[in-house]
Amino acid sequence: MLNKSVILTGLSKKGKERVQRDGSTGWTISQVADRVAFSSEGGLWLRIENGNDRAMRWVHSTHDKNFHVEVEK
């Protein structure tokens, strides 16, 4: 799953603003985790980057409240 491309679609106001600022494409998965420190939600978390130092984030692969995440097959 590492280095696969990701397309983001904003769901919440915050998500839509981030997509507008950083783009919806060009994201790649740099790390995968079952848990992250900032959320009690278990499951598959993806650390994604788009090449910009400020454009890195953790997103839940299926239940993210700010983004719909589409991973290339």
Secondary structure, DSSP 8 states (H G I E B T S, - for coil): -TT-EEEEEE-SHHHHHHHHHH-SSSEEEEEEES-BTTB---S-EEEEE-SSTT-EEEEETTT-SSEEEEE--
